[in-house]
Amino acid sequence: MKINIKSAAATYLANKVPAGKHVFLALDDGSTKFSKLGGSCTIGNKFQLVIADTADAEYNVVIDNNADLTLTTAQPELTFLGSGLALDYQNAMLRLTDDSGILDGAVTIGAAPEQTVSKKEMVDLGGKIC
């Protein structure tokens, strides 16, 4: 898998991702260990970049990129990622696209949590999840 990280996005990420860190392209729809919010109305249309100190065995699909990031994703995310994958930075937002169009116009970026989201946390969030 390959992603074209456009110039504006590469500049933005250079200021956000410390050297030597791992970056995971993860769904942020409630289906992954990195997402708290989400649900049936967001399945496959919300993504995040998660910055971590170490690799994650679940996120083992390498994404070749032109920004020299150690970037990987997980097998379930591949369902929603098509050919011509690109990441751009416009209007203060990261935008993920592929040949089909915009996948997410507001990709978030943040550090991996100390511990991942538990099923109990998801249940406790209740009404905040659509």
MIZA-349609 format. One line per field, with one value per atom (N, C-alpha, C, O, CB): residue in three letters; x, y, z. Coordinates in Angstrom, 3 decimals, m for minus. Each point is the difference from the previous one (the first is absolute). Glycine has a CB too. Example, Ala and Ser with C-alpha at 12.3 -4.5 7.8 and 13.67 -1.06 7.14 Angstrom:
BEGIN
r = c(ALA, ALA, ALA, ALA, ALA, SER, SER, SER, SER, SER)
c1 = c(13.190, m0.890, 0.900, 1.036, m2.928, 1.542, 0.820, m0.770, 0.509, 0.675)
c2 = c(m5.690, 1.190, 1.200, m0.019, m1.154, 2.223, 1.190, 1.090, 1.108, m1.736)
c3 = c(7.800, 0.000, 0.000, 0.665, 0.581, m1.966, 0.060, 0.730, 0.169, m2.314)
# end
This chain:
BEGIN
r = c(MET, MET, MET, MET, MET, LYS, LYS, LYS, LYS, LYS, ILE, ILE, ILE, ILE, ILE, ASN, ASN, ASN, ASN, ASN, ILE, ILE, ILE, ILE, ILE, LYS, LYS, LYS, LYS, LYS, SER, SER, SER, SER, SER, ALA, ALA, ALA, ALA, ALA, ALA, ALA, ALA, ALA, ALA, ALA, ALA, ALA, ALA, ALA, THR, THR, THR, THR, THR, TYR, TYR, TYR, TYR, TYR, LEU, LEU, LEU, LEU, LEU, ALA, ALA, ALA, ALA, ALA, ASN, ASN, ASN, ASN, ASN, LYS, LYS, LYS, LYS, LYS, VAL, VAL, VAL, VAL, VAL, PRO, PRO, PRO, PRO, PRO, ALA, ALA, ALA, ALA, ALA, GLY, GLY, GLY, GLY, GLY, LYS, LYS, LYS, LYS, LYS, HIS, HIS, HIS, HIS, HIS, VAL, VAL, VAL, VAL, VAL, PHE, PHE, PHE, PHE, PHE, LEU, LEU, LEU, LEU, LEU, ALA, ALA, ALA, ALA, ALA, LEU, LEU, LEU, LEU, LEU, ASP, ASP, ASP, ASP, ASP, ASP, ASP, ASP, ASP, ASP, GLY, GLY, GLY, GLY, GLY, SER, SER, SER, SER, SER, THR, THR, THR, THR, THR, LYS, LYS, LYS, LYS, LYS, PHE, PHE, PHE, PHE, PHE, SER, SER, SER, SER, SER, LYS, LYS, LYS, LYS, LYS, LEU, LEU, LEU, LEU, LEU, GLY, GLY, GLY, GLY, GLY, GLY, GLY, GLY, GLY, GLY, SER, SER, SER, SER, SER, CYS, CYS, CYS, CYS, CYS, THR, THR, THR, THR, THR, ILE, ILE, ILE, ILE, ILE, GLY, GLY, GLY, GLY, GLY, ASN, ASN, ASN, ASN, ASN, LYS, LYS, LYS, LYS, LYS, PHE, PHE, PHE, PHE, PHE, GLN, GLN, GLN, GLN, GLN, LEU, LEU, LEU, LEU, LEU, VAL, VAL, VAL, VAL, VAL, ILE, ILE, ILE, ILE, ILE, ALA, ALA, ALA, ALA, ALA, ASP, ASP, ASP, ASP, ASP, THR, THR, THR, THR, THR, ALA, ALA, ALA, ALA, ALA, ASP, ASP, ASP, ASP, ASP, ALA, ALA, ALA, ALA, ALA, GLU, GLU, GLU, GLU, GLU, TYR, TYR, TYR, TYR, TYR, ASN, ASN, ASN, ASN, ASN, VAL, VAL, VAL, VAL, VAL, VAL, VAL, VAL, VAL, VAL, ILE, ILE, ILE, ILE, ILE, ASP, ASP, ASP, ASP, ASP, ASN, ASN, ASN, ASN, ASN, ASN, ASN, ASN, ASN, ASN, ALA, ALA, ALA, ALA, ALA, ASP, ASP, ASP, ASP, ASP, LEU, LEU, LEU, LEU, LEU, THR, THR, THR, THR, THR, LEU, LEU, LEU, LEU, LEU, THR, THR, THR, THR, THR, THR, THR, THR, THR, THR, ALA, ALA, ALA, ALA, ALA, GLN, GLN, GLN, GLN, GLN, PRO, PRO, PRO, PRO, PRO, GLU, GLU, GLU, GLU, GLU, LEU, LEU, LEU, LEU, LEU, THR, THR, THR, THR, THR, PHE, PHE, PHE, PHE, PHE, LEU, LEU, LEU, LEU, LEU, GLY, GLY, GLY, GLY, GLY, SER, SER, SER, SER, SER, GLY, GLY, GLY, GLY, GLY, LEU, LEU, LEU, LEU, LEU, ALA, ALA, ALA, ALA, ALA, LEU, LEU, LEU, LEU, LEU, ASP, ASP, ASP, ASP, ASP, TYR, TYR, TYR, TYR, TYR, GLN, GLN, GLN, GLN, GLN, ASN, ASN, ASN, ASN, ASN, ALA, ALA, ALA, ALA, ALA, MET, MET, MET, MET, MET, LEU, LEU, LEU, LEU, LEU, ARG, ARG, ARG, ARG, ARG, LEU, LEU, LEU, LEU, LEU, THR, THR, THR, THR, THR, ASP, ASP, ASP, ASP, ASP, ASP, ASP, ASP, ASP, ASP, SER, SER, SER, SER, SER, GLY, GLY, GLY, GLY, GLY, ILE, ILE, ILE, ILE, ILE, LEU, LEU, LEU, LEU, LEU, ASP, ASP, ASP, ASP, ASP, GLY, GLY, GLY, GLY, GLY, ALA, ALA, ALA, ALA, ALA, VAL, VAL, VAL, VAL, VAL, THR, THR, THR, THR, THR, ILE, ILE, ILE, ILE, ILE, GLY, GLY, GLY, GLY, GLY, ALA, ALA, ALA, ALA, ALA, ALA, ALA, ALA, ALA, ALA, PRO, PRO, PRO, PRO, PRO, GLU, GLU, GLU, GLU, GLU, GLN, GLN, GLN, GLN, GLN, THR, THR, THR, THR, THR, VAL, VAL, VAL, VAL, VAL, SER, SER, SER, SER, SER, LYS, LYS, LYS, LYS, LYS, LYS, LYS, LYS, LYS, LYS, GLU, GLU, GLU, GLU, GLU, MET, MET, MET, MET, MET, VAL, VAL, VAL, VAL, VAL, ASP, ASP, ASP, ASP, ASP, LEU, LEU, LEU, LEU, LEU, GLY, GLY, GLY, GLY, GLY, GLY, GLY, GLY, GLY, GLY, LYS, LYS, LYS, LYS, LYS, ILE, ILE, ILE, ILE, ILE, CYS, CYS, CYS, CYS, CYS)
c1 = c(0.840, m0.840, 0.896, 1.087, m2.944, 1.358, 0.770, m0.912, m1.171, 2.782, m1.054, m0.729, 0.886, 1.202, m2.531, 0.733, 0.688, m0.305, m1.135, 1.000, 1.143, m0.177, 0.418, 1.179, m0.759, m1.406, 0.243, 0.834, 0.090, m2.247, 2.757, 0.965, m0.515, 0.701, 0.204, m2.101, m0.547, m0.184, 0.269, m1.430, 0.706, m0.180, 1.351, 0.142, m2.271, 3.116, 1.334, 0.596, 0.612, m0.277, m0.509, 0.492, m0.719, 0.632, m0.099, m1.843, m0.793, 0.434, 0.209, m2.147, 2.072, 0.378, 1.425, 0.289, m1.852, 2.449, 1.386, 0.047, 0.901, m0.100, m1.773, m0.069, m0.776, 0.035, 0.103, m0.831, m0.842, 0.571, m0.249, m1.690, 2.698, 0.493, 1.502, 0.803, m2.593, 2.165, 1.425, 0.751, m0.571, 0.000, 1.824, 0.829, 0.019, 0.056, 1.362, m1.465, 0.095, m1.306, m0.020, 2.294, m3.354, m1.289, m0.708, 0.257, m0.440, m0.700, m0.852, m1.327, m0.506, 1.622, m1.670, m1.294, m0.933, 0.330, 0.731, m2.247, m1.002, m1.153, m0.520, 1.171, m1.048, m1.219, m1.113, m0.110, 1.320, m2.039, m1.014, m1.391, m0.170, 1.869, m2.676, m1.382, m0.292, 0.542, m1.226, m0.167, m0.414, m1.525, m0.648, 2.729, m2.626, m1.456, m0.542, m1.129, 1.287, 0.638, m0.418, 0.374, m0.273, m1.563, 2.457, 0.308, 1.423, 0.343, m2.002, 2.500, 1.395, 0.342, m0.745, 1.342, 0.515, 0.444, 0.425, 0.194, 0.526, m0.573, 0.413, m1.165, 0.209, 1.915, m3.339, m1.120, m1.023, m0.375, 0.726, m0.792, m1.017, m1.379, m0.973, 2.672, m1.784, m1.301, m0.214, 0.952, m0.868, m1.317, m0.329, m1.245, m0.768, 3.156, m2.592, m1.177, m0.454, 0.734, m1.405, m0.504, m0.464, m0.062, 0.118, m1.404, 1.104, m0.096, 1.376, 0.072, m2.201, 3.206, 1.333, 0.882, 1.184, m1.378, m0.342, 0.822, 0.722, m0.626, m0.966, 2.900, 0.824, 0.166, 0.630, m1.345, 0.173, 0.160, 0.708, m0.034, m2.017, 2.688, 0.741, 1.339, 0.055, m2.193, 3.223, 1.345, 0.798, m0.339, 0.254, 1.155, 0.923, 1.418, 0.214, m2.015, 2.751, 1.402, 0.403, m0.135, 0.636, m0.012, 0.369, 1.516, 0.602, m2.806, 2.817, 1.453, 0.394, m0.528, 0.662, 0.795, 0.414, 1.520, 0.687, m2.874, 2.682, 1.439, 0.463, 1.134, m1.232, m0.791, 0.377, m1.013, m1.111, 2.259, m0.750, m0.892, m1.128, 0.096, 1.808, m2.958, m1.152, m0.263, m0.175, m0.831, 0.976, m0.161, m1.278, m0.048, 1.344, m2.328, m1.272, 0.091, m0.670, m0.543, 2.029, 0.174, 1.296, 1.009, m2.275, 1.208, 1.211, 0.013, 0.901, m0.757, m1.115, m0.033, 0.739, m0.472, m1.746, 3.367, 0.845, m0.648, m0.492, 2.560, m2.055, m0.471, 1.215, 0.514, m2.850, 2.794, 1.109, m0.441, m1.131, 2.040, 0.003, m0.354, 1.218, 1.135, m2.975, 1.598, 1.062, 0.425, 0.729, m1.609, 0.432, 0.355, 0.928, 0.240, m2.426, 2.702, 0.925, m0.580, 0.736, 1.124, m3.167, m0.638, 0.016, m0.083, m1.377, 1.566, m0.209, m1.506, m0.517, 2.842, m3.018, m1.454, m0.558, 0.393, m0.306, m1.007, m0.631, m1.497, m0.472, 2.622, m2.873, m1.422, m0.316, 0.877, m1.429, m0.683, m0.434, m0.855, m0.543, 0.607, m0.172, m0.761, m1.437, m0.444, 1.863, m2.174, m1.384, m0.124, m0.983, 0.465, 1.491, m0.036, 0.096, m0.512, 1.547, m0.390, 0.188, m1.323, m0.059, 2.189, m3.180, m1.328, m0.434, m0.725, 0.135, 1.028, m0.468, 1.013, m0.284, m1.089, 2.547, 1.058, 0.191, 0.296, 0.834, m1.301, 0.132, 1.294, 0.890, m3.332, 2.547, 1.201, 0.016, m1.033, 1.079, 1.142, 0.160, m0.109, m0.407, m0.511, 1.276, m0.102, 0.892, 1.154, m1.654, m0.056, 0.755, m0.420, m1.134, 1.335, 0.736, m0.265, 0.432, 1.129, m0.816, m1.215, 0.296, m0.367, m0.698, 0.299, 0.868, m0.307, m0.546, 0.716, 1.093, m3.112, m0.653, m0.960, m0.641, 0.860, m0.317, m0.924, 0.176, m0.980, m0.632, 2.858, 0.357, m0.505, m0.220, 0.186, m0.154, m0.481, 0.780, 0.372, m2.653, 2.523, 0.570, m1.144, m1.031, 2.968, m1.745, m1.035, 0.545, 1.004, m2.055, 0.366, 0.374, m0.913, m1.224, 2.049, m0.207, m0.768, 0.562, 1.115, m1.655, m0.262, 0.492, m0.691, m0.674, 1.098, m0.273, m0.573, m1.521, m0.582, 2.499, m2.566, m1.462, m0.460, m1.172, 1.088, 0.985, m0.361, 0.531, 0.994, m3.036, 1.366, 0.425, m0.434, m1.180, 1.032, 1.109, m0.292, m0.278, m0.889, 2.337, m0.674, m0.198, 0.611, 1.188, m1.157, m0.844, 0.454, 0.578, 0.430, m2.136, 1.721, 0.494, 0.699, m0.427, m1.425, 2.925, 0.783, 0.664, 0.630, m0.216, m0.564, 0.627, 1.372, 0.316, m2.580, 3.068, 1.325, 0.262, m0.304, 1.138, m0.266, 0.279, 0.831, 0.226, m2.342, 2.561, 0.829, m0.851, m1.174, 2.758, m0.977, m0.678, m0.276, 0.855, 0.278, m2.320, m0.296, 0.862, 0.450, m2.799, 2.572, 0.782, m0.610, 0.708, m0.012, m2.026, m0.684, m1.119, m0.525, 1.094, m0.921, m1.000, m1.406, m0.202, 1.761, m2.512, m1.384, m0.595, 0.155, m0.377, m0.452, m0.614, m1.472, m0.606, 2.226, m2.175, m1.419, m0.850, m1.020, 1.495, m0.054, m0.738, m0.056, m1.047, 1.748, 0.419, 0.012, m0.998, m0.696, 3.094, m2.459, m0.942, m1.435, m0.819, 2.455, m1.948, m1.357, m0.289, m1.099, 1.233, 0.830, m0.188, m0.250, m0.711, 2.175, m0.867, m0.219, m1.445, m0.512, 2.939, m3.061, m1.417, m0.497, 0.280, m0.594, m0.423, m0.662, 0.924, m0.456, m1.339, 3.076, 0.937, 0.418, 0.645, 0.159, m1.176, 0.333, m1.271, m1.024, 2.895, m1.808, m1.214, m0.306, m0.992, 1.425)
c2 = c(m1.158, 1.158, 1.235, 0.008, m1.253, 2.299, 1.232, 1.196, m0.026, m1.099, 2.186, 1.250, 1.149, 0.017, m0.969, 1.896, 1.219, 1.058, 0.464, m1.051, 0.966, 1.052, 1.306, 0.234, m1.820, 2.421, 1.238, 0.960, m0.135, m0.164, 1.253, 0.909, 0.671, 0.011, 0.369, 0.170, 0.690, m0.968, 0.354, 1.282, m2.847, m1.009, m0.442, m0.197, m0.580, 0.622, m0.408, 1.042, m0.353, m0.910, 2.538, 1.074, m0.021, 0.123, 1.266, m1.544, m0.065, m1.182, 0.149, 0.923, m2.238, m1.205, 0.083, m0.540, m0.777, 1.988, 0.142, 0.718, m0.235, 0.285, 0.823, 0.728, m0.756, 0.384, 1.727, m3.171, m0.748, m1.362, m0.487, 1.662, m1.792, m1.360, 0.047, 0.280, m1.230, 0.678, m0.010, m1.100, m1.037, 1.936, m0.657, m0.972, m1.332, m0.039, 1.908, m2.948, m1.334, m0.580, m1.140, 1.739, 0.147, m0.489, m0.825, 0.149, 1.851, m2.857, m0.781, 0.735, 0.579, m2.774, 2.165, 0.633, m1.058, m0.700, 2.969, m2.380, m0.960, 0.766, 0.946, m2.609, 1.258, 0.519, m0.917, m1.141, 2.109, m0.460, m0.824, 0.586, 1.217, m1.941, m0.144, 0.449, 0.663, m0.398, m1.447, 2.850, 0.673, m0.012, 1.033, 0.441, m2.674, m0.166, m0.893, m0.483, 0.798, m0.532, m0.859, m1.456, m0.831, 2.394, m1.879, m1.402, m0.408, m1.179, 1.317, 0.827, m0.331, 0.306, 0.689, m0.226, m0.973, 0.228, 1.442, 0.405, m2.777, 3.149, 1.394, 0.984, 1.191, m1.830, 0.181, 0.934, m0.206, m1.127, 1.182, 1.062, m0.049, 0.279, m0.664, 1.386, 0.239, 0.380, m0.612, m0.329, 2.465, m2.277, m0.555, m0.824, 0.131, m0.137, m0.826, m0.852, m0.237, 0.281, 0.569, m1.353, m0.421, 1.129, m0.248, m1.503, 2.991, 1.106, 0.470, 0.824, m0.127, m1.190, 0.449, m1.124, 0.220, 1.571, m2.960, m1.141, 0.300, 0.256, m1.823, 1.529, 0.144, 1.406, 0.171, m2.402, 3.250, 1.343, 0.972, 1.210, m1.625, m0.106, 0.829, m0.666, m1.155, 2.052, m0.151, m0.526, 0.880, 1.160, m2.157, 0.418, 0.736, m0.493, m1.137, 1.481, 0.516, m0.383, m0.098, 0.964, 0.161, m2.282, m0.256, m0.111, m0.814, m0.368, 1.996, 0.023, m0.850, 0.186, 2.130, m3.244, m0.908, m0.147, 0.242, m1.475, 0.831, m0.215, m1.290, m0.096, 1.367, m2.268, m1.318, m0.497, 0.520, m1.030, m0.494, m0.632, m0.708, m0.253, m0.037, m0.026, m0.719, m1.173, 0.184, 1.918, m3.302, m1.214, 0.011, m0.582, m0.656, 1.889, 0.069, 0.940, m0.215, m0.260, 1.496, 0.987, m0.327, 0.692, 1.108, m2.862, m0.536, 0.133, m0.528, m1.047, 2.263, 0.210, 1.301, 1.085, m2.341, 1.140, 1.158, 0.857, m0.509, m0.797, 2.620, 0.956, 0.785, 0.854, m0.682, m0.464, 0.747, 1.442, 0.271, m2.331, 2.990, 1.413, 0.818, m0.451, 0.152, 1.493, 0.892, 1.005, 0.947, m1.207, 0.064, 0.915, m0.664, 0.547, 0.620, m2.334, m0.738, m0.303, m0.031, 1.117, m1.310, m0.402, m1.514, m0.704, 2.753, m2.548, m1.423, m0.139, 0.105, m0.492, 0.150, 0.046, m1.381, m0.639, 3.032, m2.848, m1.304, 0.115, 0.992, m2.174, 0.152, m0.100, m1.452, m0.861, 2.827, m2.231, m1.360, m0.562, 0.749, m0.205, m1.835, m0.683, 0.514, 0.227, m2.228, 2.199, 0.474, 1.352, 0.239, m1.500, 2.143, 1.314, m0.107, 0.865, 0.113, m2.020, m0.154, m0.062, 0.352, m1.539, 0.745, m0.059, 1.365, 0.092, m1.990, 2.961, 1.345, 0.842, 1.152, m1.297, m0.407, 0.745, m0.523, m1.177, 1.609, 0.446, m0.413, 0.459, 0.500, m0.436, m0.234, 0.427, 1.524, 0.663, m2.842, 2.702, 1.447, 0.708, 1.161, m1.312, m0.532, 0.551, 1.237, m0.006, m2.296, 3.363, 1.253, 0.683, m0.143, 0.408, 0.484, 0.786, 1.427, 0.242, m2.251, 2.949, 1.408, 0.801, m0.496, 0.222, 1.500, 0.899, 1.276, 0.753, m1.747, 1.225, 1.197, 0.532, m0.770, m0.056, 2.146, 0.636, m0.528, m0.252, 0.563, m0.473, m0.463, m1.400, m0.327, 2.683, m3.190, m1.363, m0.957, 0.334, 0.532, m2.073, m1.069, m0.673, m0.333, m0.034, 0.174, m0.604, m1.254, 0.044, 2.213, m3.389, m1.289, m0.289, 0.034, m0.882, 0.562, m0.291, m1.242, m0.439, 2.888, m2.999, m1.002, 0.269, 1.020, m2.762, 0.861, 0.242, 0.126, 0.523, m1.760, 0.769, 0.088, 1.351, 0.347, m2.808, 3.233, 1.306, 0.176, m0.617, 0.621, 0.846, 0.299, m1.125, m0.347, 2.827, m3.045, m1.025, 0.643, m0.436, m1.205, 2.686, 0.733, 1.381, 0.127, m2.261, 3.159, 1.374, 0.609, 1.153, m0.919, m0.994, 0.517, m1.102, m0.355, 2.052, m2.236, m1.043, 0.618, 1.054, m2.303, 0.580, 0.504, m0.643, m1.010, 1.374, 0.246, m0.531, 0.142, 1.032, m0.441, m1.642, 0.061, m1.179, m0.956, 2.191, m1.139, m1.052, m1.212, 0.126, 1.605, m2.894, m1.231, 0.088, 0.446, m1.805, 0.936, 0.034, m1.003, m0.996, 1.712, m0.451, m0.912, m1.392, m1.007, 2.933, m1.962, m1.276, 0.179, 1.101, m1.775, m0.383, 0.097, 0.009, m0.303, m0.853, 1.505, 0.134, m1.368, m0.946, 3.017, m2.166, m1.266, m0.029, 1.040, m1.233, m0.992, m0.172, 0.745, 0.596, m2.843, 2.214, 0.686, 1.500, 0.622, m2.392, 2.363, 1.422, 0.319, 1.014, m0.892, m0.998, 0.209, m0.035, 0.827, m1.865, 0.105, m0.113, 1.225, 0.552, m3.091, 2.970, 1.163, 1.278, 0.895, m1.989, 1.177, 1.173, 0.060, 1.077, m1.139, m1.078, m0.128, 0.972, m0.166, m0.641, 1.823, 0.936, 0.863, 0.658, m0.656, 0.017, 0.785, m0.727, 0.578, 0.477, m2.306, m0.822, m0.170, m0.440, m0.782, 1.570, m0.096, m1.431, m0.252, 2.539)
c3 = c(0.000, 0.000, 0.000, 0.576, 0.633, m1.882, m0.131, 0.196, m0.378, m1.189, 2.169, 0.170, m0.461, 0.265, 1.676, m2.624, m0.402, 1.052, 0.108, m2.599, 3.264, 0.992, m0.668, m0.265, 2.248, m2.246, m0.738, 0.828, 1.221, m2.449, 0.569, 0.603, 1.273, 1.011, m3.279, 2.238, 1.174, 1.169, 1.148, m2.665, 1.229, 1.050, 0.552, 1.207, m2.303, 0.226, 0.449, 0.939, 1.008, m3.152, 1.823, 0.861, 1.347, 1.048, m3.079, 1.997, 1.237, 0.862, 1.204, m2.393, 0.576, 0.753, 0.543, 1.068, m2.495, 0.702, 0.471, 1.348, 0.804, m3.190, 2.627, 1.274, 1.076, 1.169, m2.464, 0.920, 0.939, 0.380, 1.103, m2.073, 0.074, 0.219, 0.301, m0.890, m0.654, 2.787, 0.344, m0.771, m0.337, 2.629, m2.555, m0.714, 0.745, 1.229, m2.151, 0.163, 0.570, 0.516, 0.464, 0.113, m0.646, 0.494, m1.069, m1.195, 2.705, m1.063, m0.890, m0.139, 0.962, m0.285, m1.883, m0.251, m0.552, m0.957, 0.522, 1.060, m0.455, m0.632, 0.592, 1.216, m3.005, m0.619, 0.475, m0.447, m1.623, 2.983, 0.657, m0.193, m0.076, 1.761, m1.762, 0.004, 1.339, 1.031, m2.633, 1.578, 1.224, 0.063, 0.168, m0.170, m0.140, m0.082, 1.109, m0.084, m2.375, 3.491, 1.095, m0.188, 0.866, m0.496, m1.494, m0.293, 0.354, m0.090, m1.712, 2.205, 0.290, 1.452, 0.697, m3.085, 2.820, 1.374, 0.236, 1.146, m1.046, m1.159, 0.134, m0.022, 0.236, m1.309, 0.798, m0.117, 1.108, 0.324, m2.790, 3.040, 1.044, m0.572, 0.360, 1.319, m2.554, m0.528, m1.376, m0.707, 2.015, m1.662, m1.299, 0.100, 0.953, m1.601, m0.305, m0.019, m1.419, m0.947, 3.186, m2.390, m1.319, m1.015, m1.200, 2.335, m0.680, m0.957, m0.478, m0.911, 2.017, m0.528, m0.411, m0.526, m0.254, 1.935, m1.845, m0.412, m1.314, m1.029, 2.196, m1.108, m1.188, m0.542, m1.044, 0.544, 1.165, m0.562, 0.939, m0.220, m1.083, 2.342, 0.926, 0.284, 0.421, 0.601, m1.259, 0.178, 0.945, 0.238, m2.526, 2.822, 0.851, m0.242, m0.420, 2.150, m1.464, 0.018, 1.463, 0.755, m3.009, 2.647, 1.384, 0.072, m0.701, 1.172, 0.370, 0.138, 1.211, 1.096, m2.160, 0.854, 1.073, 0.024, m0.993, 0.797, 1.354, 0.158, m0.657, m0.469, 2.595, m2.158, m0.517, m1.011, m0.101, 2.253, m2.889, m0.972, 0.734, 1.201, m2.836, 0.923, 0.539, m0.926, m1.204, 2.260, m0.505, m0.814, m0.815, m1.084, 2.782, m1.198, m0.726, m1.206, m1.011, 3.156, m2.036, m1.075, m0.743, 0.137, 1.174, m2.094, m0.637, m1.517, m0.651, 2.529, m2.452, m1.450, m0.303, 0.342, m0.583, m0.396, m0.287, m1.084, m1.007, 1.655, m0.419, m1.002, m0.471, 0.723, 0.327, m2.266, m0.571, m0.181, m0.405, m0.764, 1.478, m0.120, m0.359, 0.151, 1.505, m2.128, m0.455, 1.081, m0.297, m2.029, 3.579, 1.082, 1.014, 1.076, m1.391, m0.026, 0.865, 1.384, 0.986, m2.214, 1.303, 1.248, 0.117, m1.006, 0.968, 1.246, 0.260, 0.176, 1.112, m0.005, m2.208, m0.056, m0.303, m0.976, 0.225, 1.595, m0.183, 0.281, 0.556, 0.089, m1.040, 0.296, 0.325, m0.067, m1.450, 1.864, 0.329, m1.136, m0.812, 3.285, m2.516, m1.045, m0.124, m1.125, 1.523, 0.696, m0.147, m0.698, m0.701, 2.750, m1.871, m0.639, m1.519, m0.711, 2.759, m2.553, m1.445, m0.754, m1.178, 1.645, 0.196, m0.611, m0.508, m0.990, 2.496, m0.835, m0.305, m0.768, m0.329, 2.362, m2.325, m0.680, m1.417, m0.202, 2.404, m3.176, m1.397, m0.623, 0.688, m0.869, m1.110, m0.721, m0.113, 0.093, m1.390, 1.095, m0.106, 1.343, 0.058, m2.344, 3.359, 1.348, 0.122, m0.428, 1.366, m0.346, 0.163, 1.287, 0.459, m2.956, 3.073, 1.197, m0.293, m0.428, 1.978, m1.319, m0.246, 1.240, 0.884, m3.373, 2.549, 1.108, m0.607, m0.660, 2.167, m1.268, m0.518, 1.045, 0.716, m3.087, 2.457, 0.936, 1.427, 0.702, m2.587, 2.301, 1.348, 0.314, 1.166, m0.456, m1.734, 0.181, m0.887, m1.125, 1.707, m0.050, m0.820, m0.753, 0.584, 1.047, m2.926, m0.837, m0.667, m0.711, 0.316, 0.637, m0.571, m1.183, 0.119, 2.127, m3.391, m1.210, m0.681, 0.280, m0.569, m0.609, m0.944, m1.322, m0.145, 1.972, m2.781, m1.326, 0.015, m0.951, 0.002, 2.009, 0.082, 0.529, m0.147, 0.506, 0.255, 0.545, 1.414, 0.385, m1.812, 2.195, 1.367, 0.931, 0.063, m0.517, 1.173, 1.001, 1.358, 0.732, m1.980, 1.579, 1.250, m0.185, m0.294, 1.708, m1.240, m0.170, 1.265, m0.010, m1.734, 2.839, 1.277, 0.784, 1.099, m1.055, m0.611, 0.680, 1.227, m0.085, m2.105, 3.330, 1.218, 0.170, m0.629, 1.696, m0.205, 0.280, 1.495, 0.598, m2.933, 2.933, 1.423, 0.451, m0.741, 1.075, 0.897, 0.586, 0.352, 0.348, 0.549, m0.992, 0.410, 1.494, 0.765, m2.600, 2.254, 1.432, 0.756, m0.567, 0.060, 1.772, 0.846, m0.003, m0.025, 1.469, m1.420, m0.120, m1.012, m0.171, 2.566, m3.047, m1.044, 0.586, 1.176, m2.745, 0.737, 0.410, 0.316, m0.772, m0.632, 2.529, 0.395, m0.397, m0.257, 2.168, m1.955, m0.303, 1.030, m0.348, m0.708, 2.326, 1.057, m0.273, 0.185, 1.457, m2.084, m0.322, m1.103, 0.050, 0.638, m1.681, m1.108, 0.518, m0.401, m1.220, 2.496, 0.564, 0.862, m0.064, 0.044, 0.820, 0.865, m0.797, 0.459, 1.230, m2.903, m0.834, m0.517, m0.307, m0.350, 0.568, m0.348, m1.046, m1.187, 3.440, m1.825, m0.892, m0.829, m0.936, 2.545, m1.297, m0.780, m1.282, m0.875, 2.995, m2.210, m1.157, m0.816, 0.522, 0.722, m2.515, m0.809, m0.397, m0.684, m0.159)
# end
